[in-house]
Amino acid sequence: MAKYRRWLKAQEAELDFIVSGLLESSLDAQYWENVLIKDFSFGDRSFWKGRVIEIGCGIKGMIHFVKGAGLKVGVDPLALAFKRANLSEFPGTIRLCAMGETLPFQPNSFDRAIIYNVLDHTNNPRQILKETFRILRPGSKLLFSLFAIAPWVTPIRWILDLMDREHPFHLTLQEAVSMIKSAGFEVVRMKTYKRRAYRLWSCPPSSSKHWKHLGANLLHYSVNCIAVK
Ligand SMILES: C[S@@+](CC[C@H](N)C(=O)[O-])C[C@H]1O[C@@H](n2cnc3c(N)ncnc32)[C@H](O)[C@@H]1O
């Protein structure tokens, strides 16, 4: 229950962040294409086939820009709040309000899943991965990305868990990969790199956001992988 309350606070902070317009306006088709090429080392559009789902799709997540899929579904617990705030919707993507921990779909319903920058925002990361495994067909692929903490940060992670408002969890690469594997997936490709300081210049050094992002950039690195059911 304590964790659930913590998660609700994180979601409030996430919604404030999105509604305040701080989310990068550059999240568009080009941005996501670059992510696939740079972070996942592929620009192969035929990757997207059949039914594709993004868990924690936000307002401008990758799913909204994927081309070639038969069906595109984005799931996010804030989907109704996005609608109420008149935030952008994209024709061609069905956005549903649901928790990733209890996905409202039959087993084997999807061919591709995306979990991008979401696991550390959730209430139960392990359960999200198990649910994703359940709703994917055998042989289907998961595209996964996370800002992981460096191992040396783990002794102070309880401070981050308390103070880093949007993130109830702070996972290391090893922990994330072990969760993916214990959900049943096989990791077939992985790329990690130091987190880029992409938001630093958007906030002046006089603002607290500047220092928050500097801290995050120092502590985190980006983990990107493809896993197969
Ligand atoms: C940082 S945003 C990422 C959004 C999108 N994936 C992107 O890359 O632009 C994290 C998203 O995870 C969602 N989220 C938080 N808890 C969740 C949960 N339990 N199940 C599914 N999504 C969740 C939040 O509402 C938020 O939209």
The ligand as a Gaussian input file, in Angstrom:
#p B3LYP/6-31G(d) Opt

LIG

0 1
 C        8.321000       8.912000     -18.861000
 S        6.752000       8.495000     -19.426000
 C        7.147000       7.630000     -20.910000
 C        6.085000       7.741000     -21.934000
 C        6.430000       7.124000     -23.307000
 N        6.762000       5.737000     -23.190000
 C        7.564000       7.881000     -23.940000
 O        8.675000       7.331000     -24.070000
 O        7.360000       9.039000     -24.330000
 C        6.239000       7.175000     -18.333000
 C        4.799000       6.750000     -18.570000
 O        4.563000       5.543000     -17.808000
 C        3.232000       5.589000     -17.379000
 N        3.014000       4.652000     -16.264000
 C        3.232000       4.862000     -14.953000
 N        2.834000       3.806000     -14.229000
 C        2.369000       2.887000     -15.104000
 C        1.802000       1.586000     -14.951000
 N        1.637000       1.031000     -13.759000
 N        1.411000       0.933000     -16.082000
 C        1.574000       1.503000     -17.305000
 N        2.102000       2.741000     -17.499000
 C        2.495000       3.425000     -16.414000
 C        3.035000       7.046000     -16.986000
 O        1.677000       7.390000     -16.882000
 C        3.772000       7.773000     -18.102000
 O        2.924000       8.126000     -19.158000

